[in-house]
Amino acid sequence: MKLINIGFGNLVAAERVISVISPDSAPIKRMIQDVREKGLLIDASFGRSTRSVLIMDSGNIILSALPPENLAARFAEKEEQEADRHD
């Protein structure tokens, strides 16, 4: 299992992430509110402004203070490390 740091020492399983998106659009804000009401929201931003929304295959949504570009780079870095390990 590959774990990705999403900020403040919080880790997520890379293979469980469906997408990493920006929280700026109205549909994403509605989705966050719906998931919050269902009790499936995980706020890993530690009170900072939310810059990324991670949609998980379990139906959970995780909020992160790191921008999507940073998280995408971390996912790509992990994939490169795994590829190097198998060569």
Backbone hydrogen bonds, N-H to C=O, Kabsch-Sander energy under -0.5 kcal/mol:
donor,donor_aa,acceptor,acceptor_aa,energy
3,L,1,M,-0.5
4,I,12,V,-2.7
6,I,10,N,-3.0
7,G,10,N,-0.5
10,N,7,G,-1.7
12,V,4,I,-2.0
14,A,2,K,-3.3
14,A,12,V,-0.6
16,R,13,A,-1.6
17,V,14,A,-1.2
18,I,55,I,-3.3
19,S,55,I,-1.3
21,I,53,V,-2.7
29,K,25,S,-2.0
30,R,26,A,-2.4
31,M,27,P,-2.2
32,I,28,I,-2.5
33,Q,29,K,-2.1
34,D,30,R,-2.6
35,V,31,M,-2.4
36,R,32,I,-2.4
37,E,33,Q,-2.2
38,K,34,D,-1.3
39,G,35,V,-0.7
39,G,36,R,-0.9
40,L,35,V,-2.4
41,L,35,V,-0.5
42,I,61,I,-2.9
43,D,41,L,-0.5
44,A,42,I,-0.9
44,A,63,L,-2.0
48,R,45,S,-1.9
51,R,64,S,-2.5
52,S,64,S,-2.0
53,V,21,I,-2.8
54,L,62,I,-3.2
55,I,19,S,-2.6
55,I,53,V,-0.6
56,M,54,L,-0.6
56,M,60,N,-2.5
57,D,16,R,-2.5
59,G,56,M,-1.5
61,I,40,L,-1.5
62,I,54,L,-2.6
63,L,42,I,-2.6
64,S,52,S,-2.5
66,L,6,I,-0.5
70,N,67,P,-0.6
71,L,67,P,-1.8
72,A,68,P,-2.8
73,A,69,E,-2.0
74,R,70,N,-1.9
75,F,71,L,-2.3
76,A,72,A,-2.5
77,E,73,A,-2.5
78,K,74,R,-2.0
79,E,75,F,-2.0
80,E,76,A,-2.2
81,Q,77,E,-2.2
82,E,78,K,-2.2
83,A,79,E,-2.3
84,D,80,E,-2.6
85,R,81,Q,-1.9
86,H,82,E,-1.3
87,D,83,A,-0.7
87,D,84,D,-0.7
